[in-house]
Amino acid sequence: MQAEQLQNKFVAVLNKKIPIGILMNAFGHMAAGLSGSFPNVAEMRFDSYFDQNGGEHKSISDNPFIILAADNSNQIRTLRNALIEARIHFVDFTDTMTVGTYIEQKERTNNTSEINLEYYGICIFGPIAALNQLTKKFSLWR
């Protein structure tokens, strides 16, 4: 089987100032939200993989998923604004989305100006060339 040229990819840009346990929780929420909110999930190319024993490993995307590091919240904010302008699908996560119930988190987010949000990360799905251009200043997560 020959691989076809993929058109899209997933990218996560995570704020390296956030403690890793909190960051992984935010990443999980963003990844789930990204898949759950994308208008044409078929473009995400989820498929099952099968091992030699016939065991099924469900819903793995053929598309690459790259994890990048941001130095701070403002870098993520700038990327978010560029994604809005480019009309590229994304899901972000902020400091107001932690602690307490989801109702308290929604209220806290609603009562916080965007400029005062601390971004923990952003997950993106879109065209490879466009995402390469928009994320080129970020380094791979280490």
N, C-alpha and C positions, 0 to 999 in steps of 0.2 A: 504494500500500500504506500502510495506517495502522498506526502503532506501537501495540502493546498495552501496558498498564500492567505494568511489571516488578515482581516481588515481592522479588527478592533483589539483592545486590550483593557484590562483592569489596572488601575493604579491606586495605591493608598499612599497618602502623604501624612506622616504621623509626627506630632510635636515631641521632639526628644527631651523636652523639659518635664514631661509628665511621667510620673512613676509607672513602671512597666505593667504592673497589675491593673491599674486604672486604665492605662492605654489599651491593653488587650481587650478589656470590657468594651471600651468605646469602639475599637476596631470591629469586634463582633457585631455590635449594634449597627454600625455603618455598612458592613458587608451584607448583612441580612436585609437592611433597608434598601440598599442599592439594587439587589436582585428583586426584592418585592415591589419596587416602585418603577422598574424599567418598563416602558410601554411595549416593547417587543422582545420578550425574553428569549425567543428563538435566536436572536442575534448574539446572545451570550454563549450559545453553543454548549449547553450542558448535555452530557452524555454519561452513560455507564461504562465503567472499565470492568473487565472480567479477568480474574487471575487464572492460573493453570488448573486450579481445582474447581473452577466454575463459580467461585464466589464473586458476587456483584459488589462493586464499589460505585455507588450511585452519585449522579449529579456533579460530575467534575467537568469544568469548562475546558474546552480546547484552547481558549485564549490565554495568553500569558497574564500573570498577576504580579505586578512589580510593587515592592514596598520601598518607599523613599522616606528620607528624614528631613524635617523642617527644623530650623534653629529656634523658631518661636511661633507664636500665634499669629503675628502680623503677616508672616510669609504665607500662612494658610489663608488668611483673610484676602490677601492680594490675589492668590490663585483662585479662590472662590469667586471673586469679582470677575476675573478673566473668564472663568468657566460660564458664568451667567451671561456675559457678553457674547461668548462663542456658542451659547445654547448647547452646551455639553452636559449630559446627565451626571449628577453627583449627589452624594449624601454627606453631610458634615455632622460633627458632634462637638458640643461645647461644655464648658464647666457647669452651666445651669442644668444640664441633663443628668446630674448625679446627685446623690443624697436625697433621701426621702422617697415618697411615693411618686409614681408617674404624674399624678395630678399636681403635686407640689413642684415637680420639675417643669411641667408645662407652664404653670403659673410664674415660676421664677424666670423662665425664658421669656415669657410674654411681658414681664416687667423689667427686662434688661435691654437697654439700647444695644444695637448691633456692635457699635464701636467698643462697648464694654464687655463683650463676650470674649472668653478665652477659648480659642479653638484647640481641641485635642487632636483633631485629624479630619481628613476628608477622603472619601472613596469615590472613584471616578470610573466610568465606563464610556469608551468612545473610540473614535478613529485613531489608529496608532500614530500617524504623522502629526495630527493636531495635538495629541497628548504629549508626544515627544517634545514638541515646540514649547508647550505651556509648562512642562515640568523639568526642562533641561537644567535649571539652576540647582535642583535638589540632588543630593547624593543618595546612593543606595543605603538602606538601613543596615547598620552593622551591630 
